[in-house]
Amino acid sequence: MRQLIFPVLAALLLTACASSPRIETMSAPNVDFSGYSSFAFVDPLGTDRGGYASLISQQLTFSIRREMELQGFEYADDADQADLLVNAYTHLDERIRTREVADPFIGPSYWDYRYGFYTAWPGYSVRTEVQQYTEGTLTIDLIDASNNVMVWEGNARNEISERTRRDAAQAIDQAVAKIFERFP
Protein backbone atom coordinates (compact mmCIF):
# COMPACT_ATOMS: atom_id res chain seq x y z
CA MET A 1 0.00 0.00 0.00
CA ARG A 2 2.81 2.41 0.92
CA GLN A 3 4.53 1.76 -2.40
CA LEU A 4 1.37 2.85 -4.23
CA ILE A 5 0.85 6.11 -2.31
CA PHE A 6 3.97 7.91 -3.59
CA PRO A 7 3.33 7.41 -7.34
CA VAL A 8 -0.32 8.41 -6.96
CA LEU A 9 0.62 11.50 -4.94
CA ALA A 10 3.31 12.45 -7.46
CA ALA A 11 0.85 12.09 -10.36
CA LEU A 12 -1.68 14.30 -8.59
CA LEU A 13 0.93 16.96 -7.91
CA LEU A 14 2.11 16.96 -11.52
CA THR A 15 -1.47 17.26 -12.73
CA ALA A 16 -2.10 20.15 -10.35
CA CYS A 17 1.05 21.93 -11.53
CA ALA A 18 0.22 21.66 -15.24
CA SER A 19 -0.33 25.14 -16.53
CA SER A 20 -3.46 25.92 -18.41
CA PRO A 21 -3.77 28.77 -20.87
CA ARG A 22 -4.91 32.25 -19.86
CA ILE A 23 -8.19 32.83 -21.67
CA GLU A 24 -9.63 36.18 -22.70
CA THR A 25 -12.78 36.71 -24.72
CA MET A 26 -14.60 39.78 -25.96
CA SER A 27 -18.01 40.20 -27.61
CA ALA A 28 -19.28 43.09 -29.66
CA PRO A 29 -21.90 45.04 -27.74
CA ASN A 30 -25.57 44.23 -28.34
CA VAL A 31 -24.90 41.09 -30.38
CA ASP A 32 -27.55 38.36 -30.12
CA PHE A 33 -25.81 35.09 -30.93
CA SER A 34 -29.14 33.25 -31.10
CA GLY A 35 -29.63 34.95 -34.49
CA TYR A 36 -26.75 32.94 -35.96
CA SER A 37 -27.17 29.31 -36.95
CA SER A 38 -24.36 28.39 -39.36
CA PHE A 39 -20.65 28.96 -39.80
CA ALA A 40 -17.81 28.47 -42.26
CA PHE A 41 -14.09 29.13 -42.21
CA VAL A 42 -12.46 32.03 -44.02
CA ASP A 43 -10.21 31.03 -46.87
CA PRO A 44 -7.35 31.12 -46.23
CA LEU A 45 -7.17 30.94 -42.43
CA GLY A 46 -4.81 33.36 -40.71
CA THR A 47 -2.46 30.42 -40.05
CA ASP A 48 -2.09 29.63 -43.77
CA ARG A 49 0.59 31.80 -45.26
CA GLY A 50 2.23 29.46 -47.74
CA GLY A 51 -0.77 28.88 -49.97
CA TYR A 52 -1.66 25.53 -48.38
CA ALA A 53 -3.42 24.27 -45.24
CA SER A 54 -0.73 23.79 -42.59
CA LEU A 55 -0.89 21.06 -39.96
CA ILE A 56 -1.76 23.73 -37.38
CA SER A 57 -4.62 24.96 -39.57
CA GLN A 58 -5.94 21.45 -40.04
CA GLN A 59 -5.99 20.88 -36.27
CA LEU A 60 -7.57 24.29 -35.62
CA THR A 61 -10.27 23.62 -38.22
CA PHE A 62 -11.06 20.25 -36.64
CA SER A 63 -11.13 21.58 -33.05
CA ILE A 64 -13.05 24.78 -33.81
CA ARG A 65 -15.62 22.95 -35.92
CA ARG A 66 -16.24 20.48 -33.09
CA GLU A 67 -16.69 23.29 -30.54
CA MET A 68 -18.96 25.35 -32.81
CA GLU A 69 -21.15 22.30 -33.47
CA LEU A 70 -21.30 21.63 -29.72
CA GLN A 71 -22.57 25.21 -29.35
CA GLY A 72 -25.42 24.34 -31.75
CA PHE A 73 -24.09 25.88 -34.96
CA GLU A 74 -24.26 24.03 -38.26
CA TYR A 75 -21.22 23.84 -40.54
CA ALA A 76 -21.77 25.28 -44.03
CA ASP A 77 -19.53 24.04 -46.86
CA ASP A 78 -20.08 27.28 -48.75
CA ALA A 79 -18.96 30.45 -46.92
CA ASP A 80 -21.61 32.43 -48.81
CA GLN A 81 -24.31 30.39 -47.03
CA ALA A 82 -22.89 30.88 -43.49
CA ASP A 83 -24.08 33.37 -40.87
CA LEU A 84 -20.66 33.44 -39.18
CA LEU A 85 -17.17 33.23 -40.61
CA VAL A 86 -14.40 31.81 -38.45
CA ASN A 87 -10.75 32.84 -38.61
CA ALA A 88 -7.81 31.71 -36.48
CA TYR A 89 -4.32 33.04 -35.91
CA THR A 90 -1.34 31.84 -33.89
CA HIS A 91 1.73 33.73 -32.76
CA LEU A 92 4.88 32.94 -30.76
CA ASP A 93 6.73 35.53 -28.65
CA GLU A 94 10.07 35.18 -26.93
CA ARG A 95 9.80 36.46 -23.35
CA ILE A 96 12.18 37.03 -20.45
CA ARG A 97 11.25 36.42 -16.82
CA THR A 98 13.44 37.75 -13.98
CA ARG A 99 13.36 37.37 -10.21
CA GLU A 100 15.68 38.27 -7.37
CA VAL A 101 16.85 35.45 -5.13
CA ALA A 102 18.70 35.73 -1.82
CA ASP A 103 22.01 33.87 -1.81
CA PRO A 104 23.74 32.84 1.39
CA PHE A 105 27.49 32.73 1.32
CA ILE A 106 27.51 28.91 1.47
CA GLY A 107 25.67 28.16 -1.79
CA PRO A 108 22.86 29.27 -4.03
CA SER A 109 20.03 26.77 -4.31
CA TYR A 110 19.16 25.61 -0.78
CA TRP A 111 17.82 28.93 0.52
CA ASP A 112 15.63 29.81 -2.49
CA TYR A 113 12.56 28.43 -0.74
CA ARG A 114 12.41 31.67 1.30
CA TYR A 115 11.95 33.85 -1.78
CA GLY A 116 8.91 36.06 -1.43
CA PHE A 117 8.05 35.04 2.13
CA TYR A 118 10.61 36.79 4.30
CA THR A 119 14.07 38.26 4.08
CA ALA A 120 17.24 36.42 4.82
CA TRP A 121 19.98 37.23 7.30
CA PRO A 122 21.93 40.46 6.69
CA GLY A 123 24.97 38.53 5.39
CA TYR A 124 23.15 37.28 2.30
CA SER A 125 23.63 38.63 -1.18
CA VAL A 126 21.00 38.91 -3.89
CA ARG A 127 21.28 37.55 -7.40
CA THR A 128 18.94 37.95 -10.34
CA GLU A 129 17.72 34.86 -12.16
CA VAL A 130 16.88 35.36 -15.83
CA GLN A 131 14.82 32.84 -17.75
CA GLN A 132 13.93 33.00 -21.42
CA TYR A 133 10.74 31.26 -22.56
CA THR A 134 8.33 31.19 -25.47
CA GLU A 135 4.71 32.29 -25.10
CA GLY A 136 2.17 31.15 -27.65
CA THR A 137 -1.07 32.96 -28.48
CA LEU A 138 -4.07 31.49 -30.26
CA THR A 139 -6.79 33.88 -31.45
CA ILE A 140 -10.18 32.83 -32.82
CA ASP A 141 -12.39 35.43 -34.51
CA LEU A 142 -16.09 35.09 -35.31
CA ILE A 143 -17.24 37.46 -38.04
CA ASP A 144 -20.81 38.38 -38.96
CA ALA A 145 -20.83 37.27 -42.60
CA SER A 146 -23.56 39.66 -43.74
CA ASN A 147 -21.88 42.80 -42.34
CA ASN A 148 -18.24 41.60 -42.45
CA VAL A 149 -17.80 42.73 -38.82
CA MET A 150 -16.14 40.81 -36.01
CA VAL A 151 -18.66 39.92 -33.27
CA TRP A 152 -16.55 37.75 -30.94
CA GLU A 153 -12.89 37.08 -30.22
CA GLY A 154 -11.28 34.46 -28.02
CA ASN A 155 -7.59 34.32 -27.04
CA ALA A 156 -5.54 31.67 -25.29
CA ARG A 157 -1.99 32.42 -24.08
CA ASN A 158 0.39 29.94 -22.53
CA GLU A 159 4.04 29.14 -22.14
CA ILE A 160 5.23 26.78 -24.85
CA SER A 161 7.29 23.92 -23.51
CA GLU A 162 9.09 21.13 -25.33
CA ARG A 163 6.17 18.85 -24.43
CA THR A 164 3.72 21.35 -25.95
CA ARG A 165 5.76 21.38 -29.16
CA ARG A 166 5.75 17.56 -29.33
CA ASP A 167 2.01 17.31 -28.60
CA ALA A 168 0.91 20.43 -30.49
CA ALA A 169 -2.37 18.86 -31.66
CA GLN A 170 -3.42 18.09 -28.09
CA ALA A 171 -2.37 21.55 -26.85
CA ILE A 172 -4.33 23.25 -29.65
CA ASP A 173 -7.37 21.08 -29.02
CA GLN A 174 -7.35 21.88 -25.28
CA ALA A 175 -6.84 25.61 -25.89
CA VAL A 176 -9.76 25.76 -28.35
CA ALA A 177 -12.01 23.91 -25.89
CA LYS A 178 -11.02 26.35 -23.09
CA ILE A 179 -11.73 29.35 -25.32
CA PHE A 180 -15.20 28.09 -26.20
CA GLU A 181 -16.02 27.47 -22.54
CA ARG A 182 -16.38 31.26 -22.42
CA PHE A 183 -18.52 31.58 -25.52
CA PRO A 184 -21.71 33.53 -24.70
C-alpha positions as CSV (number, residue, x, y, z in Angstrom):
1,M,0.0,0.0,0.0
2,R,2.8,2.4,0.9
3,Q,4.5,1.8,-2.4
4,L,1.4,2.8,-4.2
5,I,0.9,6.1,-2.3
6,F,4.0,7.9,-3.6
7,P,3.3,7.4,-7.3
8,V,-0.3,8.4,-7.0
9,L,0.6,11.5,-4.9
10,A,3.3,12.4,-7.5
11,A,0.9,12.1,-10.4
12,L,-1.7,14.3,-8.6
13,L,0.9,17.0,-7.9
14,L,2.1,17.0,-11.5
15,T,-1.5,17.3,-12.7
16,A,-2.1,20.2,-10.4
17,C,1.1,21.9,-11.5
18,A,0.2,21.7,-15.2
19,S,-0.3,25.1,-16.5
20,S,-3.5,25.9,-18.4
21,P,-3.8,28.8,-20.9
22,R,-4.9,32.3,-19.9
23,I,-8.2,32.8,-21.7
24,E,-9.6,36.2,-22.7
25,T,-12.8,36.7,-24.7
26,M,-14.6,39.8,-26.0
27,S,-18.0,40.2,-27.6
28,A,-19.3,43.1,-29.7
29,P,-21.9,45.0,-27.7
30,N,-25.6,44.2,-28.3
31,V,-24.9,41.1,-30.4
32,D,-27.5,38.4,-30.1
33,F,-25.8,35.1,-30.9
34,S,-29.1,33.3,-31.1
35,G,-29.6,34.9,-34.5
36,Y,-26.8,32.9,-36.0
37,S,-27.2,29.3,-36.9
38,S,-24.4,28.4,-39.4
39,F,-20.6,29.0,-39.8
40,A,-17.8,28.5,-42.3
41,F,-14.1,29.1,-42.2
42,V,-12.5,32.0,-44.0
43,D,-10.2,31.0,-46.9
44,P,-7.3,31.1,-46.2
45,L,-7.2,30.9,-42.4
46,G,-4.8,33.4,-40.7
47,T,-2.5,30.4,-40.1
48,D,-2.1,29.6,-43.8
49,R,0.6,31.8,-45.3
50,G,2.2,29.5,-47.7
51,G,-0.8,28.9,-50.0
52,Y,-1.7,25.5,-48.4
53,A,-3.4,24.3,-45.2
54,S,-0.7,23.8,-42.6
55,L,-0.9,21.1,-40.0
56,I,-1.8,23.7,-37.4
57,S,-4.6,25.0,-39.6
58,Q,-5.9,21.5,-40.0
59,Q,-6.0,20.9,-36.3
60,L,-7.6,24.3,-35.6
61,T,-10.3,23.6,-38.2
62,F,-11.1,20.3,-36.6
63,S,-11.1,21.6,-33.1
64,I,-13.1,24.8,-33.8
65,R,-15.6,22.9,-35.9
66,R,-16.2,20.5,-33.1
67,E,-16.7,23.3,-30.5
68,M,-19.0,25.3,-32.8
69,E,-21.1,22.3,-33.5
70,L,-21.3,21.6,-29.7
71,Q,-22.6,25.2,-29.3
72,G,-25.4,24.3,-31.7
73,F,-24.1,25.9,-35.0
74,E,-24.3,24.0,-38.3
75,Y,-21.2,23.8,-40.5
76,A,-21.8,25.3,-44.0
77,D,-19.5,24.0,-46.9
78,D,-20.1,27.3,-48.7
79,A,-19.0,30.4,-46.9
80,D,-21.6,32.4,-48.8
81,Q,-24.3,30.4,-47.0
82,A,-22.9,30.9,-43.5
83,D,-24.1,33.4,-40.9
84,L,-20.7,33.4,-39.2
85,L,-17.2,33.2,-40.6
86,V,-14.4,31.8,-38.4
87,N,-10.8,32.8,-38.6
88,A,-7.8,31.7,-36.5
89,Y,-4.3,33.0,-35.9
90,T,-1.3,31.8,-33.9
91,H,1.7,33.7,-32.8
92,L,4.9,32.9,-30.8
93,D,6.7,35.5,-28.6
94,E,10.1,35.2,-26.9
95,R,9.8,36.5,-23.3
96,I,12.2,37.0,-20.5
97,R,11.3,36.4,-16.8
98,T,13.4,37.7,-14.0
99,R,13.4,37.4,-10.2
100,E,15.7,38.3,-7.4
101,V,16.9,35.5,-5.1
102,A,18.7,35.7,-1.8
103,D,22.0,33.9,-1.8
104,P,23.7,32.8,1.4
105,F,27.5,32.7,1.3
106,I,27.5,28.9,1.5
107,G,25.7,28.2,-1.8
108,P,22.9,29.3,-4.0
109,S,20.0,26.8,-4.3
110,Y,19.2,25.6,-0.8
111,W,17.8,28.9,0.5
112,D,15.6,29.8,-2.5
113,Y,12.6,28.4,-0.7
114,R,12.4,31.7,1.3
115,Y,12.0,33.9,-1.8
116,G,8.9,36.1,-1.4
117,F,8.0,35.0,2.1
118,Y,10.6,36.8,4.3
119,T,14.1,38.3,4.1
120,A,17.2,36.4,4.8
121,W,20.0,37.2,7.3
122,P,21.9,40.5,6.7
123,G,25.0,38.5,5.4
124,Y,23.2,37.3,2.3
125,S,23.6,38.6,-1.2
126,V,21.0,38.9,-3.9
127,R,21.3,37.5,-7.4
128,T,18.9,38.0,-10.3
129,E,17.7,34.9,-12.2
130,V,16.9,35.4,-15.8
131,Q,14.8,32.8,-17.7
132,Q,13.9,33.0,-21.4
133,Y,10.7,31.3,-22.6
134,T,8.3,31.2,-25.5
135,E,4.7,32.3,-25.1
136,G,2.2,31.2,-27.7
137,T,-1.1,33.0,-28.5
138,L,-4.1,31.5,-30.3
139,T,-6.8,33.9,-31.5
140,I,-10.2,32.8,-32.8
141,D,-12.4,35.4,-34.5
142,L,-16.1,35.1,-35.3
143,I,-17.2,37.5,-38.0
144,D,-20.8,38.4,-39.0
145,A,-20.8,37.3,-42.6
146,S,-23.6,39.7,-43.7
147,N,-21.9,42.8,-42.3
148,N,-18.2,41.6,-42.4
149,V,-17.8,42.7,-38.8
150,M,-16.1,40.8,-36.0
151,V,-18.7,39.9,-33.3
152,W,-16.5,37.7,-30.9
153,E,-12.9,37.1,-30.2
154,G,-11.3,34.5,-28.0
155,N,-7.6,34.3,-27.0
156,A,-5.5,31.7,-25.3
157,R,-2.0,32.4,-24.1
158,N,0.4,29.9,-22.5
159,E,4.0,29.1,-22.1
160,I,5.2,26.8,-24.9
161,S,7.3,23.9,-23.5
162,E,9.1,21.1,-25.3
163,R,6.2,18.9,-24.4
164,T,3.7,21.4,-25.9
165,R,5.8,21.4,-29.2
166,R,5.8,17.6,-29.3
167,D,2.0,17.3,-28.6
168,A,0.9,20.4,-30.5
169,A,-2.4,18.9,-31.7
170,Q,-3.4,18.1,-28.1
171,A,-2.4,21.5,-26.8
172,I,-4.3,23.3,-29.6
173,D,-7.4,21.1,-29.0
174,Q,-7.4,21.9,-25.3
175,A,-6.8,25.6,-25.9
176,V,-9.8,25.8,-28.4
177,A,-12.0,23.9,-25.9
178,K,-11.0,26.4,-23.1
179,I,-11.7,29.4,-25.3
180,F,-15.2,28.1,-26.2
181,E,-16.0,27.5,-22.5
182,R,-16.4,31.3,-22.4
183,F,-18.5,31.6,-25.5
184,P,-21.7,33.5,-24.7
